[in-house]
Every structure is written in C-alpha cells, then in structure tokens.
C-alpha cells in the first residue's frame, strides 16, 4: 500500500521520493489542493506557516499525521483534528539555533558591537572585554536545542545547567528556577511555545537574575514578558539577546529598537544555508517510520 504525503515544495517531493512506499504530492499553499488530497494520510505544512491549519485539515478526510518542517508547533497545538498525530522537526534546526546563541553571547561579552561602532567612527578603542570562558549558563529547555547548546558551551570552557518541565537525571525541574536564576551569568530560553510557557520569563523571573546577567531568547517571543524585559534593559541591570519578539515583527516605534544592552536579530537563528535540506532529512525519517507502521519519534507530548 502506497502512503500519499502532501508536501509544499519540490525539495520535499525529491526528498520523500527516496522513501519506500511513499508517494509525495506537491501542493501550493494558499491554492486549491490537488485531487490526491482525498487519499493523503500525511501533510507537511509550509515552514513556519502562520495561517490557521484547520482550513486545510477540513479538506483532508484521510489525514492521520501532520509532520512539521519546524521545531515549533504552537500554530497547531489545540487545532488538530481528533486522532491526528503531530510531529515536529526536532533535530533539524537545533545546531543552527545553538550556534546563534553562542554568537550572540560572544558578541555581547567581547564587545563586538562597541568595536564596530568605534571602527565606523575611526576610533582605536582598545580596552579589555569580558569572556564566555568560565561563565555559568542556565539553559531553560532540555530538548534538542538545549543539548546542542550545552555541547557547544562546554567547548568554550563555559558550564551549562539544564532545566526542563520536570526534573530528571541531569535536568532540573522548572519549579527550581527561583533558586537557580540568581546563580547564573546567562539564561538561555529554548522552550516550546505553549500556554504553560507564555510569559514564563516575567518580571519575577527577570528580577531573580543576577545583576549584569544576559537573557537569551531563542524560543518564541511570547515566552518573555516584553514590557518587563524593556524595564530591566532600560534600568541597565540586565542585558539580552533576542531572535524572537512579542510582537513580531516589531513595529517601528517599539521601545526594543532603542533599548540599551540588547542584541536583536529578526527570527533568523535557524535560517541559514542548508536548513531546508536538514529539515527534510528529519521529515523523511519520520515519514519512513510512519510508513513502516512505527510511531514518529518527534510526536508532540507537551514536554521540554
């Protein structure tokens, strides 16, 4: 029996054509679905799709699995038809996002922006800088992204401590955050976006961080209370690196544009050379498992 899989681009068609027992069918997001949609058991939505997926689900009577191209699943949680599985692309973008976090921390600690401004002004601004070496970094989110970052931090002679939803071997529970936060030089947030994690980083969370610490958000914008963060940045007590914001994109007059001590990028941590190829490698492996009668490994379970 052949498994029909709807994919949003020709790259996906090529990748899934290599999977035994799978027939990939190209569809164009925003356009009527092809006739093969009536038989499709698997849907691969467009990367970071922002539309309501229920409009598409209603046209797929045989749908059994939604396989994402992104690690984030917040656009789909709570909107899935009963009995339909949801699998993420965990493992595809963790390395790139961890690389971004390392770059952000290095840029802040080593004053790269200060030196760049001096270069633009023709000034030789020799001074000592801070360093990532020996820093204690708390990683909130102990999934693939967190593990990828932990491995990279250790190569810079920094130490990493992991926090997850619940405590387990090598991972602290989120309930331990109040006592953990004051002990770390930087806090990196890599949690999924759920009702539980919305404004996880609120005024109380930020107030518990040590003076001069750096908050890094590579998760989703609403995980952080933007107003509370702006207040801390404006006071100069904390610094931050954000790849995501709330709202996103930022309106022209938003205070984050001019907040001191902030490194800001426009949601590009996972957007780099090869990201589509890496994503479809994970998708192909997940679809192959499903086609073989196995459960995909990246099913959404509510943990982080």
Secondary structure, 3 states (H helix, E strand, C coil): CCEEEEECCHHHHHHHCCCCCEEEEECCCCCCCCHHHHCCCEECCCCCCCCCCHHHHCCCCCCCEEECCCCCCCCCCCCCCCCCEEECCCCCCHHHHHHHHHHHHHHHHCCHHHHHHHHHCCCCCCCCCCCCCCCEEEEECCCHHHHHHHHHHHHCCCEEEEEECCCECCEEEHHHHHHHHHHCCEEEECCCCCCCCCCCECHHHHHHCCCCCEEEECCCHHHECHHHHHHHHHHCCCEEEECCCCCCCCCCCCHHHHCCCEEECCCCCCCCCCHHHHHHHHHHHHHHHHHCCCCCCCECCCCC
